[in-house]
Amino acid sequence: MVIAHPEAIGETKMGVFSRLGDIVNSNINAMLDKAEDPEKMIRLMIQEMEDTLVDLKSSCAAKMATRAEMLRDKDSLNSKVERWGERAVLAVERNRDDLAKEALLEKKQSVKQLEYAEKDLEHYGNLISECKSNITQLEQKLEEVTFKHKMLVQRSIHAVEKKRAKNIMSNAGGTQATMRFGELENRIERMEADADLAGRNTDNNLEREFSKLESDNIINDELADLKKSMKKTTAKGEKSND
């Protein structure tokens, strides 16, 4: 894995990582296994990666700006080479070989400057490519570490909740909460029994009311029958006296 030269990435202050290569090539799991406080360690990793990424992008942007300026200088040198070439031709046409020689010397010097400029442009182009590659690698590493941090936090939360649940379950046999639960259960059972008894009382009262009505009807019928019987007996007695 190619790592850009120090001039390409800028000066970066790092604690967990001594240089960019350590970050990109680091084994995150191995580092966390050795750490006394893995969560603290991974937070430091993320912070330093983010800081380094800012430095990288800033350095890369500065070099891109410099290269853009160098391109403009190169274009200017190209124009300068062409201009001195045209002047040399013009001098020859006017029979001014002395001026033609001066123009050719200026053109030669401009060509040499153009060659240097092209080499510098190529060098800066390589630095910028390496810098962009480092940014991509660091972003990928930062994404990996950020994901591991989220997983670590979730595992920590789950462990705390699991421990709390175990404590509750282990103390459930003789805790005050369990006693209160038993009392509540007894109260509910009593309320259900009272409701059932009230329902039965209501049914008994209703039964007595209807039984009374039915009994009254029977008595009334028997009374009517008795009266009829007595009338018949009275009528027979009067006929016998006649």
MIDOSE-1310 file (N, C-alpha, C; in nm, 2 decimals, decimal comma, always signed):
residues 242
mvia	+0,09/-0,12/+0,00/+0,00/+0,00/+0,00/+0,09/+0,12/+0,00; +0,07/+0,21/-0,10/+0,16/+0,33/-0,11/+0,11/+0,44/-0,02; +0,20/+0,50/+0,05/+0,17/+0,61/+0,14/+0,25/+0,73/+0,09; +0,18/+0,84/+0,08/+0,24/+0,97/+0,03/+0,35/+1,01/+0,11
hpea	+0,44/+1,09/+0,05/+0,55/+1,15/+0,13/+0,50/+1,24/+0,23; +0,58/+1,27/+0,34/+0,53/+1,36/+0,44/+0,49/+1,50/+0,39; +0,56/+1,55/+0,28/+0,52/+1,68/+0,23/+0,38/+1,68/+0,16; +0,34/+1,56/+0,13/+0,21/+1,55/+0,06/+0,09/+1,54/+0,16
iget	+0,12/+1,51/+0,28/+0,01/+1,49/+0,38/+0,01/+1,60/+0,48; +0,12/+1,68/+0,49/+0,12/+1,79/+0,59/+0,17/+1,73/+0,72; +0,20/+1,82/+0,81/+0,24/+1,78/+0,95/+0,12/+1,76/+1,03; +0,11/+1,64/+1,09/-0,01/+1,60/+1,17/+0,04/+1,55/+1,30
kmgv	-0,02/+1,60/+1,41/+0,01/+1,55/+1,54/-0,08/+1,44/+1,58; -0,02/+1,32/+1,61/-0,10/+1,21/+1,64/-0,05/+1,14/+1,77; -0,14/+1,08/+1,85/-0,10/+1,01/+1,97/-0,11/+0,86/+1,96; -0,23/+0,81/+1,93/-0,24/+0,66/+1,91/-0,16/+0,62/+1,79
fsrl	-0,16/+0,69/+1,68/-0,09/+0,66/+1,56/+0,03/+0,76/+1,54; +0,14/+0,70/+1,51/+0,26/+0,79/+1,49/+0,27/+0,85/+1,35; +0,20/+0,78/+1,25/+0,20/+0,83/+1,12/+0,09/+0,77/+1,04; +0,06/+0,83/+0,92/-0,05/+0,78/+0,84/-0,05/+0,63/+0,81
gdiv	+0,07/+0,58/+0,78/+0,08/+0,44/+0,75/+0,03/+0,35/+0,87; +0,06/+0,40/+0,99/+0,01/+0,32/+1,11/-0,14/+0,31/+1,11; -0,21/+0,42/+1,07/-0,35/+0,42/+1,06/-0,41/+0,33/+0,96; -0,35/+0,34/+0,84/-0,41/+0,27/+0,72/-0,38/+0,12/+0,74
nsni	-0,26/+0,08/+0,79/-0,22/-0,06/+0,80/-0,25/-0,12/+0,94; -0,32/-0,05/+1,03/-0,34/-0,09/+1,16/-0,44/-0,20/+1,17; -0,42/-0,30/+1,26/-0,52/-0,40/+1,29/-0,60/-0,35/+1,41; -0,72/-0,30/+1,38/-0,80/-0,24/+1,49/-0,84/-0,34/+1,60
naml	-0,88/-0,46/+1,56/-0,92/-0,56/+1,65/-0,81/-0,59/+1,75; -0,69/-0,60/+1,70/-0,57/-0,64/+1,78/-0,54/-0,52/+1,88; -0,55/-0,40/+1,84/-0,53/-0,29/+1,92/-0,64/-0,28/+2,03; -0,76/-0,31/+2,00/-0,87/-0,30/+2,10/-0,85/-0,41/+2,20
dkae	-0,81/-0,53/+2,16/-0,79/-0,64/+2,25/-0,68/-0,61/+2,35; -0,58/-0,53/+2,32/-0,48/-0,50/+2,41/-0,51/-0,38/+2,50; -0,61/-0,30/+2,46/-0,64/-0,18/+2,53/-0,71/-0,21/+2,67; -0,68/-0,13/+2,77/-0,75/-0,14/+2,90/-0,89/-0,10/+2,89
dpek	-0,91/+0,01/+2,81/-1,04/+0,07/+2,79/-1,07/+0,08/+2,64; -1,12/-0,03/+2,58/-1,14/-0,03/+2,44/-1,23/+0,08/+2,38; -1,33/+0,12/+2,46/-1,42/+0,23/+2,41/-1,35/+0,36/+2,40; -1,27/+0,39/+2,51/-1,19/+0,51/+2,51/-1,09/+0,51/+2,40
mirl	-1,02/+0,39/+2,38/-0,92/+0,38/+2,27/-0,98/+0,41/+2,13; -1,10/+0,35/+2,11/-1,16/+0,37/+1,98/-1,21/+0,51/+1,96; -1,25/+0,58/+2,06/-1,29/+0,72/+2,05/-1,17/+0,80/+2,01; -1,05/+0,77/+2,07/-0,93/+0,84/+2,04/-0,89/+0,82/+1,89
miqe	-0,91/+0,69/+1,85/-0,88/+0,66/+1,71/-0,96/+0,74/+1,61; -1,09/+0,74/+1,64/-1,18/+0,82/+1,55/-1,14/+0,96/+1,55; -1,11/+1,02/+1,67/-1,08/+1,16/+1,67/-0,95/+1,19/+1,59; -0,85/+1,11/+1,61/-0,72/+1,13/+1,54/-0,74/+1,11/+1,39
medt	-0,82/+1,01/+1,35/-0,84/+0,99/+1,21/-0,91/+1,11/+1,15; -1,01/+1,16/+1,22/-1,08/+1,27/+1,17/-0,99/+1,39/+1,15; -0,90/+1,42/+1,26/-0,81/+1,53/+1,25/-0,71/+1,51/+1,13; -0,66/+1,39/+1,12/-0,56/+1,36/+1,01/-0,63/+1,38/+0,88
lvdl	-0,76/+1,34/+0,87/-0,83/+1,35/+0,74/-0,84/+1,50/+0,70; -0,87/+1,58/+0,80/-0,88/+1,73/+0,78/-0,75/+1,78/+0,73; -0,64/+1,74/+0,79/-0,50/+1,78/+0,75/-0,47/+1,73/+0,60; -0,51/+1,61/+0,58/-0,48/+1,55/+0,44/-0,56/+1,63/+0,34
kssc	-0,69/+1,66/+0,36/-0,77/+1,73/+0,26/-0,72/+1,87/+0,24; -0,67/+1,94/+0,35/-0,62/+2,07/+0,35/-0,49/+2,07/+0,26; -0,40/+1,98/+0,29/-0,28/+1,97/+0,22/-0,30/+1,94/+0,07; -0,39/+1,85/+0,05/-0,42/+1,82/-0,09/-0,48/+1,94/-0,17
aakm	-0,57/+2,01/-0,10/-0,63/+2,13/-0,17/-0,52/+2,23/-0,20; -0,43/+2,25/-0,10/-0,32/+2,35/-0,12/-0,23/+2,31/-0,24; -0,20/+2,18/-0,26/-0,12/+2,13/-0,37/-0,19/+2,14/-0,50; -0,32/+2,12/-0,50/-0,40/+2,14/-0,62/-0,40/+2,28/-0,66
atra	-0,41/+2,37/-0,57/-0,41/+2,52/-0,60/-0,27/+2,55/-0,66; -0,16/+2,50/-0,60/-0,03/+2,53/-0,65/-0,01/+2,47/-0,79; -0,06/+2,35/-0,81/-0,05/+2,30/-0,95/-0,13/+2,38/-1,05; -0,24/+2,43/-1,01/-0,32/+2,51/-1,10/-0,24/+2,64/-1,14
emlr	-0,18/+2,69/-1,04/-0,09/+2,81/-1,07/+0,03/+2,77/-1,16; +0,08/+2,66/-1,14/+0,19/+2,61/-1,22/+0,15/+2,59/-1,37; +0,02/+2,54/-1,38/-0,03/+2,52/-1,52/-0,04/+2,66/-1,59; -0,08/+2,76/-1,51/-0,09/+2,89/-1,58/+0,05/+2,94/-1,62
dkds	+0,15/+2,91/-1,53/+0,28/+2,95/-1,56/+0,33/+2,88/-1,69; +0,30/+2,75/-1,69/+0,34/+2,67/-1,81/+0,28/+2,73/-1,94; +0,15/+2,76/-1,93/+0,08/+2,82/-2,05/+0,15/+2,95/-2,09; +0,20/+3,03/-1,99/+0,27/+3,15/-2,02/+0,40/+3,13/-2,08
lnsk	+0,47/+3,02/-2,04/+0,60/+2,99/-2,10/+0,58/+2,94/-2,24; +0,48/+2,86/-2,26/+0,45/+2,82/-2,40/+0,43/+2,94/-2,49; +0,35/+3,03/-2,44/+0,33/+3,16/-2,52/+0,46/+3,23/-2,55; +0,55/+3,23/-2,44/+0,68/+3,30/-2,45/+0,77/+3,23/-2,55
verw	+0,77/+3,10/-2,56/+0,85/+3,03/-2,65/+0,80/+3,06/-2,80; +0,67/+3,06/-2,81/+0,62/+3,09/-2,95/+0,65/+3,23/-2,99; +0,64/+3,32/-2,89/+0,66/+3,46/-2,92/+0,81/+3,49/-2,96; +0,91/+3,43/-2,89/+1,05/+3,45/-2,93/+1,08/+3,38/-3,06
gera	+1,01/+3,27/-3,09/+1,03/+3,20/-3,22/+0,99/+3,29/-3,33; +0,87/+3,36/-3,31/+0,82/+3,44/-3,42/+0,91/+3,57/-3,43; +0,96/+3,62/-3,33/+1,05/+3,73/-3,33/+1,18/+3,70/-3,40; +1,23/+3,57/-3,38/+1,35/+3,53/-3,45/+1,33/+3,53/-3,60
vlav	+1,21/+3,48/-3,64/+1,18/+3,47/-3,78/+1,17/+3,61/-3,84; +1,10/+3,70/-3,76/+1,09/+3,84/-3,81/+1,22/+3,91/-3,83; +1,32/+3,88/-3,73/+1,45/+3,95/-3,74/+1,52/+3,90/-3,87; +1,51/+3,77/-3,89/+1,58/+3,71/-4,01/+1,52/+3,78/-4,14
ernr	+1,39/+3,79/-4,14/+1,32/+3,86/-4,26/+1,37/+4,00/-4,28; +1,41/+4,07/-4,17/+1,45/+4,21/-4,18/+1,61/+4,22/-4,19; +1,67/+4,10/-4,21/+1,82/+4,10/-4,22/+1,88/+4,14/-4,09; +1,82/+4,11/-3,98/+1,88/+4,14/-3,84/+1,92/+4,01/-3,77
ddla	+2,03/+3,96/-3,82/+2,07/+3,83/-3,77/+2,11/+3,85/-3,62; +2,16/+3,96/-3,58/+2,20/+3,99/-3,44/+2,07/+3,97/-3,35; +1,96/+4,04/-3,39/+1,84/+4,03/-3,31/+1,78/+3,88/-3,32; +1,80/+3,82/-3,44/+1,75/+3,68/-3,45/+1,82/+3,59/-3,35
keal	+1,96/+3,61/-3,33/+2,03/+3,53/-3,24/+1,98/+3,56/-3,09; +1,96/+3,68/-3,06/+1,91/+3,72/-2,92/+1,77/+3,65/-2,90; +1,69/+3,66/-3,01/+1,55/+3,60/-2,99/+1,56/+3,45/-2,97; +1,65/+3,38/-3,05/+1,67/+3,24/-3,03/+1,73/+3,20/-2,89
lekk	+1,81/+3,28/-2,84/+1,86/+3,26/-2,70/+1,75/+3,27/-2,60; +1,66/+3,37/-2,62/+1,55/+3,39/-2,53/+1,45/+3,27/-2,54; +1,44/+3,22/-2,66/+1,35/+3,11/-2,69/+1,41/+2,98/-2,62; +1,54/+2,96/-2,63/+1,60/+2,85/-2,57/+1,59/+2,85/-2,42
qsvk	+1,61/+2,97/-2,36/+1,59/+2,98/-2,22/+1,45/+2,95/-2,17; +1,35/+3,00/-2,25/+1,21/+2,97/-2,22/+1,18/+2,83/-2,23; +1,24/+2,76/-2,33/+1,21/+2,62/-2,35/+1,26/+2,54/-2,23; +1,38/+2,58/-2,18/+1,44/+2,51/-2,06/+1,35/+2,53/-1,94
qley	+1,30/+2,65/-1,92/+1,21/+2,68/-1,81/+1,08/+2,60/-1,83; +1,03/+2,58/-1,95/+0,91/+2,50/-1,97/+0,94/+2,36/-1,94; +1,05/+2,31/-1,97/+1,09/+2,17/-1,93/+1,08/+2,15/-1,78; +1,14/+2,24/-1,71/+1,14/+2,24/-1,56/+1,00/+2,24/-1,51
aekd	+0,92/+2,33/-1,57/+0,78/+2,35/-1,52/+0,70/+2,22/-1,55; +0,72/+2,15/-1,66/+0,65/+2,02/-1,69/+0,69/+1,91/-1,59; +0,82/+1,91/-1,55/+0,87/+1,81/-1,45/+0,80/+1,84/-1,31; +0,80/+1,97/-1,28/+0,73/+2,01/-1,15/+0,58/+1,97/-1,15
lehy	+0,52/+1,99/-1,27/+0,38/+1,96/-1,28/+0,36/+1,81/-1,26; +0,44/+1,73/-1,32/+0,43/+1,59/-1,31/+0,45/+1,54/-1,17; +0,55/+1,60/-1,10/+0,58/+1,57/-0,96/+0,46/+1,60/-0,87; +0,40/+1,72/-0,89/+0,29/+1,76/-0,81/+0,17/+1,68/-0,85
gnli	+0,15/+1,64/-0,97/+0,04/+1,55/-1,01/+0,05/+1,42/-0,94; +0,17/+1,36/-0,92/+0,19/+1,24/-0,85/+0,16/+1,25/-0,70; +0,21/+1,37/-0,64/+0,18/+1,39/-0,50/+0,03/+1,40/-0,48; -0,04/+1,47/-0,56/-0,19/+1,49/-0,55/-0,26/+1,36/-0,56
seck	-0,21/+1,27/-0,66/-0,28/+1,14/-0,67/-0,26/+1,06/-0,55; -0,13/+1,06/-0,49/-0,11/+0,98/-0,37/-0,19/+1,04/-0,25; -0,20/+1,17/-0,25/-0,27/+1,23/-0,14/-0,42/+1,19/-0,15; -0,48/+1,19/-0,27/-0,62/+1,15/-0,29/-0,64/+1,01/-0,25
snit	-0,54/+0,92/-0,29/-0,54/+0,78/-0,25/-0,54/+0,76/-0,10; -0,45/+0,84/-0,03/-0,45/+0,83/+0,11/-0,58/+0,88/+0,18; -0,64/+0,98/+0,12/-0,77/+1,03/+0,17/-0,87/+0,92/+0,16; -0,88/+0,85/+0,05/-0,97/+0,74/+0,03/-0,95/+0,63/+0,13
qleq	-0,82/+0,59/+0,14/-0,79/+0,48/+0,24/-0,83/+0,52/+0,38; -0,80/+0,64/+0,42/-0,82/+0,69/+0,55/-0,97/+0,69/+0,58; -1,05/+0,74/+0,48/-1,20/+0,74/+0,49/-1,25/+0,60/+0,51; -1,20/+0,51/+0,44/-1,24/+0,37/+0,45/-1,21/+0,32/+0,59
klee	-1,09/+0,35/+0,64/-1,05/+0,30/+0,77/-1,14/+0,37/+0,88; -1,17/+0,50/+0,86/-1,25/+0,57/+0,96/-1,39/+0,51/+0,96; -1,44/+0,47/+0,84/-1,57/+0,41/+0,84/-1,57/+0,28/+0,91; -1,46/+0,20/+0,90/-1,45/+0,07/+0,97/-1,45/+0,09/+1,12
vtfk	-1,37/+0,19/+1,16/-1,35/+0,21/+1,31/-1,48/+0,27/+1,37; -1,55/+0,36/+1,29/-1,68/+0,41/+1,34/-1,78/+0,30/+1,35; -1,79/+0,21/+1,26/-1,88/+0,09/+1,27/-1,85/+0,01/+1,39; -1,72/-0,02/+1,42/-1,68/-0,10/+1,53/-1,72/-0,02/+1,66
hkml	-1,70/+0,11/+1,66/-1,74/+0,19/+1,78/-1,89/+0,17/+1,81; -1,97/+0,18/+1,70/-2,12/+0,16/+1,72/-2,15/+0,03/+1,78; -2,08/-0,08/+1,72/-2,11/-0,21/+1,77/-2,06/-0,23/+1,92; -1,95/-0,16/+1,95/-1,90/-0,17/+2,09/-1,99/-0,11/+2,18
vqrs	-2,05/+0,01/+2,15/-2,14/+0,08/+2,23/-2,27/-0,01/+2,25; -2,32/-0,06/+2,14/-2,44/-0,15/+2,15/-2,41/-0,27/+2,24; -2,30/-0,33/+2,23/-2,26/-0,44/+2,31/-2,25/-0,40/+2,46; -2,20/-0,28/+2,48/-2,19/-0,23/+2,62/-2,33/-0,21/+2,68
ihav	-2,42/-0,15/+2,60/-2,55/-0,13/+2,65/-2,62/-0,26/+2,68; -2,61/-0,35/+2,59/-2,67/-0,48/+2,60/-2,62/-0,55/+2,73; -2,49/-0,54/+2,75/-2,43/-0,61/+2,87/-2,48/-0,55/+3,00; -2,50/-0,41/+3,00/-2,55/-0,35/+3,12/-2,70/-0,39/+3,14
ekkr	-2,78/-0,39/+3,04/-2,92/-0,43/+3,05/-2,93/-0,58/+3,09; -2,84/-0,66/+3,04/-2,84/-0,81/+3,07/-2,81/-0,83/+3,22; -2,70/-0,75/+3,26/-2,66/-0,76/+3,40/-2,77/-0,72/+3,50; -2,84/-0,61/+3,46/-2,95/-0,55/+3,54/-3,06/-0,65/+3,55
akni	-3,09/-0,72/+3,43/-3,20/-0,82/+3,43/-3,17/-0,94/+3,52; -3,04/-0,98/+3,51/-3,00/-1,09/+3,60/-3,01/-1,06/+3,75; -2,97/-0,94/+3,78/-2,98/-0,90/+3,92/-3,12/-0,90/+3,97; -3,21/-0,85/+3,88/-3,36/-0,85/+3,92/-3,41/-0,99/+3,94
msna	-3,37/-1,07/+3,84/-3,42/-1,21/+3,85/-3,36/-1,29/+3,97; -3,23/-1,26/+4,00/-3,17/-1,33/+4,11/-3,23/-1,29/+4,25; -3,27/-1,16/+4,25/-3,33/-1,11/+4,38/-3,48/-1,12/+4,39; -3,54/-1,18/+4,28/-3,68/-1,17/+4,27/-3,75/-1,26/+4,38
ggtq	-3,68/-1,36/+4,44/-3,74/-1,45/+4,54/-3,78/-1,38/+4,67; -3,70/-1,29/+4,72/-3,73/-1,24/+4,85/-3,73/-1,09/+4,86; -3,74/-1,02/+4,74/-3,74/-0,88/+4,74/-3,87/-0,82/+4,78; -3,87/-0,69/+4,82/-3,99/-0,62/+4,85/-4,08/-0,61/+4,74
atmr	-4,02/-0,60/+4,61/-4,11/-0,59/+4,50/-4,19/-0,71/+4,48; -4,13/-0,83/+4,51/-4,20/-0,95/+4,49/-4,32/-0,96/+4,60; -4,29/-0,91/+4,72/-4,39/-0,91/+4,82/-4,51/-0,82/+4,78; -4,48/-0,71/+4,73/-4,58/-0,62/+4,68/-4,66/-0,68/+4,57
fgel	-4,59/-0,75/+4,48/-4,66/-0,82/+4,38/-4,76/-0,92/+4,43; -4,72/-1,00/+4,54/-4,80/-1,10/+4,60/-4,92/-1,03/+4,66; -4,90/-0,92/+4,73/-5,01/-0,85/+4,79/-5,11/-0,80/+4,69; -5,06/-0,75/+4,58/-5,15/-0,70/+4,47/-5,23/-0,82/+4,41
enri	-5,16/-0,93/+4,40/-5,23/-1,05/+4,34/-5,34/-1,09/+4,44; -5,32/-1,09/+4,57/-5,42/-1,13/+4,67/-5,54/-1,03/+4,66; -5,51/-0,90/+4,65/-5,61/-0,80/+4,64/-5,70/-0,82/+4,52; -5,64/-0,85/+4,41/-5,71/-0,88/+4,28/-5,80/-1,00/+4,30
erme	-5,75/-1,10/+4,37/-5,83/-1,22/+4,39/-5,95/-1,20/+4,48; -5,93/-1,11/+4,58/-6,04/-1,08/+4,67/-6,15/-1,00/+4,60; -6,10/-0,90/+4,51/-6,19/-0,82/+4,44/-6,28/-0,91/+4,34; -6,21/-1,01/+4,28/-6,28/-1,10/+4,19/-6,38/-1,18/+4,27
adad	-6,35/-1,23/+4,39/-6,44/-1,31/+4,47/-6,56/-1,22/+4,52; -6,53/-1,09/+4,55/-6,64/-1,00/+4,59/-6,74/-0,98/+4,48; -6,68/-0,96/+4,36/-6,76/-0,94/+4,24/-6,85/-1,06/+4,21; -6,78/-1,18/+4,23/-6,86/-1,30/+4,20/-6,97/-1,32/+4,30
lagr	-6,94/-1,29/+4,43/-7,04/-1,30/+4,53/-7,16/-1,20/+4,51; -7,12/-1,08/+4,47/-7,22/-0,98/+4,44/-7,31/-1,03/+4,33; -7,25/-1,09/+4,23/-7,33/-1,14/+4,12/-7,43/-1,25/+4,17; -7,38/-1,33/+4,26/-7,46/-1,44/+4,31/-7,58/-1,39/+4,39
ntdn	-7,55/-1,29/+4,47/-7,65/-1,22/+4,55/-7,76/-1,16/+4,47; -7,72/-1,10/+4,36/-7,81/-1,04/+4,27/-7,90/-1,15/+4,21; -7,84/-1,26/+4,17/-7,92/-1,37/+4,11/-8,01/-1,43/+4,22; -7,97/-1,44/+4,35/-8,06/-1,49/+4,45/-8,18/-1,40/+4,47
nler	-8,16/-1,27/+4,48/-8,27/-1,17/+4,50/-8,37/-1,18/+4,39; -8,31/-1,19/+4,27/-8,40/-1,20/+4,15/-8,49/-1,33/+4,16; -8,42/-1,44/+4,20/-8,49/-1,57/+4,21/-8,60/-1,56/+4,31; -8,57/-1,49/+4,43/-8,68/-1,48/+4,53/-8,79/-1,40/+4,49
efsk	-8,77/-1,29/+4,41/-8,88/-1,21/+4,36/-8,97/-1,29/+4,27; -8,91/-1,36/+4,18/-9,00/-1,44/+4,09/-9,07/-1,55/+4,16; -9,00/-1,61/+4,26/-9,06/-1,72/+4,33/-9,18/-1,67/+4,41; -9,17/-1,54/+4,46/-9,28/-1,48/+4,54/-9,40/-1,46/+4,45
lesd	-9,37/-1,41/+4,33/-9,47/-1,38/+4,23/-9,54/-1,51/+4,19; -9,46/-1,61/+4,17/-9,52/-1,74/+4,13/-9,60/-1,80/+4,25; -9,55/-1,78/+4,37/-9,63/-1,83/+4,49/-9,76/-1,76/+4,51; -9,75/-1,63/+4,49/-9,88/-1,55/+4,50/-9,98/-1,59/+4,40
niin	-9,94/-1,63/+4,28/-10,04/-1,67/+4,18/-10,10/-1,80/+4,23; -10,02/-1,89/+4,28/-10,07/-2,02/+4,33/-10,17/-2,00/+4,44; -10,14/-1,91/+4,54/-10,23/-1,88/+4,65/-10,36/-1,82/+4,60; -10,35/-1,73/+4,51/-10,47/-1,67/+4,45/-10,56/-1,77/+4,38
dela	-10,49/-1,86/+4,31/-10,57/-1,96/+4,24/-10,64/-2,05/+4,34; -10,57/-2,09/+4,45/-10,63/-2,17/+4,55/-10,74/-2,10/+4,62; -10,72/-1,97/+4,65/-10,83/-1,89/+4,71/-10,96/-1,89/+4,63; -10,93/-1,87/+4,50/-11,05/-1,86/+4,41/-11,12/-2,00/+4,41
dlkk	-11,04/-2,10/+4,40/-11,10/-2,23/+4,40/-11,18/-2,26/+4,53; -11,13/-2,21/+4,64/-11,20/-2,23/+4,77/-11,33/-2,15/+4,77; -11,32/-2,03/+4,72/-11,45/-1,95/+4,72/-11,55/-2,01/+4,63; -11,51/-2,07/+4,52/-11,61/-2,13/+4,43/-11,67/-2,26/+4,50
smkk	-11,58/-2,33/+4,57/-11,63/-2,45/+4,64/-11,73/-2,41/+4,75; -11,70/-2,30/+4,82/-11,79/-2,26/+4,93/-11,92/-2,21/+4,87; -11,92/-2,15/+4,76/-12,05/-2,10/+4,70/-12,13/-2,22/+4,66; -12,07/-2,32/+4,61/-12,15/-2,44/+4,57/-12,21/-2,51/+4,69
ttak	-12,13/-2,51/+4,79/-12,18/-2,58/+4,92/-12,30/-2,50/+4,97; -12,29/-2,37/+4,97/-12,40/-2,28/+5,03/-12,53/-2,30/+4,94; -12,51/-2,30/+4,82/-12,62/-2,32/+4,73/-12,69/-2,45/+4,75; -12,62/-2,56/+4,77/-12,68/-2,69/+4,79/-12,76/-2,69/+4,92
geks	-12,71/-2,62/+5,02/-12,78/-2,62/+5,15/-12,91/-2,55/+5,14; -12,92/-2,44/+5,07/-13,04/-2,36/+5,06/-13,15/-2,44/+4,99; -13,11/-2,52/+4,89/-13,20/-2,60/+4,81/-13,26/-2,71/+4,91; -13,18/-2,76/+4,99/-13,22/-2,87/+5,08/-13,33/-2,82/+5,18
nd	-13,31/-2,70/+5,23/-13,40/-2,64/+5,32/-13,54/-2,61/+5,26; -13,54/-2,58/+5,13/-13,67/-2,56/+5,06/-13,74/-2,69/+5,06
